[in-house]
Amino acid sequence: MKMTNTKIALLVGLGLLAPLVIYPVFLMKVLCFALFACAFNLLLGFTGLLSFGHAAFLGTGGYVTGYLMINTGLTPELGILCGTLAAGVVGAVYGKLAVKREGIYFAMVTLALAQLLFFVYLQAPFTGGEDGLQGVPRGFLFGLIDLTDNTYLYYVVYAIFLFGFWLVYRTVHSPFGQILKAIRENEPRAISLGYNVSQYKWVAFVISAALAGLAGSTKTLVFQLASLNDVHWHLSGEVVLMTLLGGMGTIAGPLVGAGVVVTIQNYLSGGELGNYVSIIMGVIFIICVLLFRNGIVGELQRLIKRNFS
């Protein structure tokens, strides 16, 4: 237990010192997508539900936060809270429809619902259409902390990420999380034991959607922009890649996967290979599926267990 606490303290310390050596805005982008991937991993890695439309919740959080902060002068903390709640409500509605299906049918329902929401946001007047919501004010957190300062904003984003990461960790290691794992491993047996499987799936879906909305709200605050890219199906595919690359069903995997994907995109997009980023991502995905089925963190855990246990 002491060793675990030491590792946690070390990781938190690295996060606190990171903006001293790495550009804060880049780090905030990694943290936003890491939180998004953690939310998705709760659904896929620990419940066994593959969603192809999770960007809908990220975008919903972003649009609601952006709209309220631009048009009502809402403070950052309330804007983020409203965006998170809105994503949770959308997740509750979508979840009720989707959890009635299994396997590929569940995935297709989530994709169809996400595309429906994409076209709603494309046509709705409050989203700005193809232009999106630009110039979202960062404001003052609790009326005290000036978030126009990237360093201050980084520590706020880092705190939000730690909260989301902790929530996923506690959920997975709670009795509720053990039931989710049982559903993932053998759903008919979980049903035979008397568990209301659909209800457990729905709750997991809502938690995952709300955390994705939290990531989207935070991202909107960082970049002062909410756009259609945040609800596009392409982003739903990227979060699958982040989760699989880092390690599906591991706690730290989504963080590692998001870091790798965002770093590759960031460094390739401005160079000669900028037009081939999607192809490169596709090749990485294929290699990961064929050679690293457990992802980076999963393979490291397996290696350590085999050689040092």
C-alpha positions as MATLAB code, in Angstrom:
seq = 'MKMTNTKIALLVGLGLLAPLVIYPVFLMKVLCFALFACAFNLLLGFTGLLSFGHAAFLGTGGYVTGYLMINTGLTPELGILCGTLAAGVVGAVYGKLAVKREGIYFAMVTLALAQLLFFVYLQAPFTGGEDGLQGVPRGFLFGLIDLTDNTYLYYVVYAIFLFGFWLVYRTVHSPFGQILKAIRENEPRAISLGYNVSQYKWVAFVISAALAGLAGSTKTLVFQLASLNDVHWHLSGEVVLMTLLGGMGTIAGPLVGAGVVVTIQNYLSGGELGNYVSIIMGVIFIICVLLFRNGIVGELQRLIKRNFS';
ca = [
       0.000    0.000    0.000;
       2.849    2.339    0.860;
       4.459    1.659   -2.493;
       1.203    2.465   -4.261;
       0.894    5.758   -2.413;
       4.501    6.582   -3.328;
       3.803    5.965   -7.008;
       0.686    8.120   -6.879;
       2.590   10.937   -5.175;
       5.357   10.659   -7.787;
       2.897   10.874  -10.693;
       1.077   13.834   -9.131;
       4.421   15.555   -8.543;
       5.443   15.050  -12.170;
       2.177   16.597  -13.274;
       2.750   19.622  -11.056;
       6.248   20.167  -12.433;
       5.445   19.371  -16.092;
       4.516   22.948  -17.199;
       7.974   24.111  -16.180;
       9.511   22.137  -19.062;
       6.641   21.516  -21.508;
       4.297   24.016  -23.176;
       1.201   24.207  -20.894;
      -1.367   24.340  -23.730;
      -0.011   21.095  -25.187;
      -0.173   19.464  -21.750;
      -3.758   20.653  -21.294;
      -4.734   19.143  -24.625;
      -3.219   15.818  -23.546;
      -5.061   15.940  -20.211;
      -8.410   16.737  -21.864;
      -8.112   13.817  -24.262;
      -6.749   11.578  -21.497;
      -9.877   12.269  -19.448;
     -12.005   11.586  -22.533;
     -10.184    8.272  -23.058;
     -10.562    7.343  -19.355;
     -14.306    7.925  -19.653;
     -14.457    5.761  -22.761;
     -12.332    3.067  -21.139;
     -14.821    2.775  -18.288;
     -17.387    1.726  -20.866;
     -15.243   -0.414  -23.169;
     -12.469   -1.724  -20.948;
     -14.455   -2.424  -17.782;
     -18.018   -2.958  -19.021;
     -17.371   -4.448  -22.445;
     -19.495   -1.925  -24.371;
     -18.022   -0.489  -27.579;
     -19.415    2.959  -28.353;
     -18.764    4.486  -31.764;
     -20.383    7.790  -30.836;
     -18.690    9.020  -27.688;
     -17.670   12.303  -29.317;
     -21.338   13.332  -29.005;
     -20.885   13.757  -25.253;
     -17.535   15.529  -25.549;
     -19.073   17.982  -28.006;
     -22.237   18.471  -25.959;
     -20.212   19.475  -22.924;
     -18.147   21.846  -25.041;
     -21.100   23.509  -26.770;
     -23.142   24.003  -23.593;
     -20.183   25.449  -21.703;
     -19.195   27.710  -24.591;
     -22.711   28.992  -25.219;
     -23.444   29.753  -21.578;
     -20.131   31.492  -20.970;
     -20.470   33.659  -24.097;
     -24.141   34.586  -23.770;
     -24.869   34.562  -20.037;
     -21.503   35.486  -18.544;
     -21.439   32.301  -16.493;
     -18.296   31.718  -14.438;
     -15.907   28.941  -15.571;
     -16.771   26.523  -12.761;
     -20.509   26.839  -13.407;
     -20.002   26.620  -17.171;
     -18.037   23.387  -16.817;
     -20.625   22.010  -14.387;
     -23.502   22.792  -16.772;
     -21.644   21.206  -19.702;
     -20.955   18.070  -17.676;
     -24.581   17.790  -16.558;
     -25.846   18.316  -20.114;
     -23.601   15.529  -21.408;
     -24.825   13.293  -18.588;
     -28.473   13.974  -19.524;
     -27.790   13.198  -23.199;
     -25.948   10.061  -22.086;
     -28.912    9.020  -19.937;
     -31.295    9.306  -22.915;
     -28.926    7.646  -25.393;
     -28.013    4.970  -22.872;
     -31.632    3.940  -22.369;
     -31.899    3.347  -26.101;
     -28.499    1.727  -26.628;
     -28.158   -0.703  -23.702;
     -31.088   -2.688  -25.003;
     -28.802   -3.897  -27.776;
     -25.597   -5.934  -27.621;
     -22.359   -6.245  -29.575;
     -22.234   -4.646  -33.004;
     -25.855   -3.523  -32.692;
     -24.980   -1.468  -29.601;
     -22.047    0.097  -31.466;
     -24.222    0.954  -34.474;
     -26.947    2.499  -32.314;
     -24.414    4.760  -30.585;
     -22.953    5.770  -33.943;
     -26.403    6.545  -35.386;
     -27.423    8.615  -32.359;
     -24.121   10.510  -32.422;
     -24.563   11.329  -36.118;
     -28.073   12.538  -35.389;
     -26.686   14.904  -32.760;
     -23.935   16.015  -35.157;
     -26.522   17.232  -37.679;
     -28.522   18.901  -34.908;
     -25.447   20.881  -33.876;
     -24.684   21.638  -37.527;
     -28.093   23.263  -38.054;
     -28.824   24.686  -34.601;
     -28.397   28.488  -34.395;
     -26.823   28.469  -30.918;
     -23.813   26.374  -32.030;
     -22.560   28.710  -34.737;
     -22.863   26.004  -37.406;
     -19.637   25.296  -39.259;
     -17.949   28.283  -37.613;
     -18.557   26.947  -34.120;
     -18.430   29.025  -30.956;
     -15.325   31.169  -31.021;
     -13.825   33.469  -28.439;
     -15.183   31.625  -25.405;
     -14.040   33.707  -22.388;
     -11.939   31.915  -19.800;
     -12.922   34.261  -17.012;
     -11.983   34.009  -13.348;
     -12.349   30.738  -11.448;
     -14.464   31.392   -8.331;
     -13.963   35.079   -9.149;
     -10.343   34.850   -7.983;
      -8.062   32.922  -10.372;
      -7.383   34.536  -13.748;
      -7.634   31.692  -16.267;
      -6.247   33.796  -19.118;
      -2.873   32.839  -17.630;
      -1.967   29.469  -19.208;
      -0.045   28.337  -16.139;
      -2.968   28.938  -13.783;
      -5.329   27.295  -16.254;
      -3.054   24.261  -16.521;
      -3.291   23.560  -12.808;
      -7.076   23.889  -12.952;
      -7.215   21.441  -15.875;
      -4.829   19.134  -14.037;
      -7.076   19.195  -10.960;
     -10.096   18.380  -13.137;
      -8.233   15.488  -14.731;
      -7.164   14.117  -11.339;
     -10.779   14.268  -10.157;
     -12.000   12.382  -13.249;
      -9.168    9.864  -13.004;
      -9.936    9.293   -9.304;
     -13.646    8.854  -10.053;
     -12.916    6.182  -12.659;
     -10.476    4.457  -10.290;
     -12.982    4.423   -7.428;
     -15.771    3.230   -9.707;
     -13.705    0.354  -11.068;
     -12.559   -0.763   -7.602;
     -15.989   -0.482   -5.972;
     -18.553   -3.321   -5.696;
     -20.362   -1.638   -8.588;
     -17.178   -1.870  -10.667;
     -16.783   -5.564   -9.852;
     -20.281   -6.184  -11.182;
     -19.392   -4.294  -14.362;
     -16.394   -6.609  -14.809;
     -18.641   -9.625  -14.247;
     -20.980   -8.353  -16.965;
     -18.007   -7.883  -19.281;
     -16.679  -11.398  -18.672;
     -19.949  -13.351  -18.639;
     -23.189  -11.447  -18.973;
     -25.533  -14.500  -18.875;
     -23.977  -15.595  -15.572;
     -24.400  -12.082  -14.143;
     -28.072  -12.223  -15.123;
     -28.441  -15.661  -13.532;
     -27.038  -14.246  -10.267;
     -29.924  -11.790  -10.169;
     -28.237   -8.581  -11.315;
     -30.214   -6.106  -13.393;
     -27.603   -6.010  -16.142;
     -29.316   -3.341  -18.245;
     -29.484   -0.983  -15.274;
     -25.789   -1.442  -14.453;
     -24.858   -0.846  -18.100;
     -26.996    2.285  -18.167;
     -25.391    3.755  -15.044;
     -21.907    3.040  -16.449;
     -22.955    4.696  -19.720;
     -24.183    7.833  -17.913;
     -20.998    8.133  -15.816;
     -18.874    7.694  -18.944;
     -20.922   10.284  -20.871;
     -20.718   12.818  -18.033;
     -16.932   12.430  -17.758;
     -16.631   12.815  -21.537;
     -18.688   15.997  -21.228;
     -16.368   17.207  -18.466;
     -13.441   16.671  -20.839;
     -15.257   18.570  -23.605;
     -16.153   21.489  -21.325;
     -12.558   21.749  -20.144;
     -11.260   21.567  -23.713;
     -13.560   24.410  -24.760;
     -12.205   26.533  -21.929;
      -8.588   25.768  -22.918;
      -8.930   26.527  -26.629;
     -11.798   29.036  -26.276;
     -13.547   27.183  -29.067;
     -16.341   24.630  -29.516;
     -16.658   23.250  -33.042;
     -18.166   20.435  -35.078;
     -14.853   18.573  -34.878;
     -15.733   17.847  -31.251;
     -18.838   15.858  -32.254;
     -17.522   14.294  -35.454;
     -17.400   10.499  -35.784;
     -13.667   10.768  -36.510;
     -13.052   11.833  -32.913;
     -15.077    8.847  -31.706;
     -12.649    6.666  -33.651;
      -9.622    8.458  -32.198;
     -10.677    7.736  -28.628;
     -10.953    4.036  -29.504;
      -7.375    4.194  -30.794;
      -6.165    5.992  -27.652;
      -7.750    3.375  -25.414;
      -6.506    0.355  -27.359;
      -3.031    1.806  -27.823;
      -2.620    2.629  -24.133;
      -4.238   -0.534  -22.845;
      -7.944   -1.341  -22.714;
      -9.095   -2.328  -19.242;
      -6.123   -0.702  -17.481;
      -6.318    2.398  -15.309;
      -3.328    4.273  -16.739;
      -3.663    3.012  -20.324;
      -5.929    5.804  -21.638;
      -3.543    8.458  -20.280;
      -0.589    6.862  -22.081;
      -2.581    6.298  -25.268;
      -3.864    9.883  -25.337;
      -0.343   11.183  -24.760;
       1.064    9.143  -27.654;
      -1.718   10.013  -30.111;
      -1.802   13.749  -29.300;
       2.001   13.943  -29.458;
       2.128   12.244  -32.863;
      -0.628   14.487  -34.222;
       1.001   17.611  -32.818;
       4.441   16.958  -34.269;
       3.330   15.574  -37.629;
       0.548   18.031  -38.449;
       2.928   20.941  -38.995;
       5.472   19.046  -41.104;
       5.674   17.359  -44.485;
       3.677   14.385  -43.209;
       0.761   16.563  -42.100;
      -1.500   15.277  -44.881;
      -0.820   11.680  -43.894;
      -1.615   11.881  -40.174;
      -4.810    9.834  -40.580;
      -2.966    7.143  -42.533;
      -0.218    6.990  -39.915;
      -2.834    6.708  -37.156;
      -4.481    3.879  -39.081;
      -1.188    1.999  -39.427;
      -0.510    2.413  -35.691;
      -3.997    1.075  -34.958;
      -3.418   -2.011  -37.134;
      -0.019   -2.690  -35.534;
      -1.525   -2.309  -32.073;
      -4.348   -4.749  -32.802;
      -2.073   -7.331  -34.426;
       1.018   -7.185  -32.197;
       0.110   -5.402  -28.956;
      -3.316   -6.698  -28.064;
      -2.952   -5.529  -24.458;
      -1.729   -2.040  -25.358;
       1.398   -0.312  -24.065;
       0.484   -0.425  -20.362;
      -1.001   -3.908  -20.645;
       2.134   -5.293  -22.289;
       4.361   -3.623  -19.677;
       2.267   -5.110  -16.874;
       2.451   -8.547  -18.465;
       6.230   -8.216  -18.901;
       6.757   -7.142  -15.289;
       4.488   -9.912  -13.991;
       6.316  -12.548  -16.038;
       9.839  -11.458  -15.115;
       9.554  -10.072  -11.608;
       6.723  -11.993   -9.962;
];
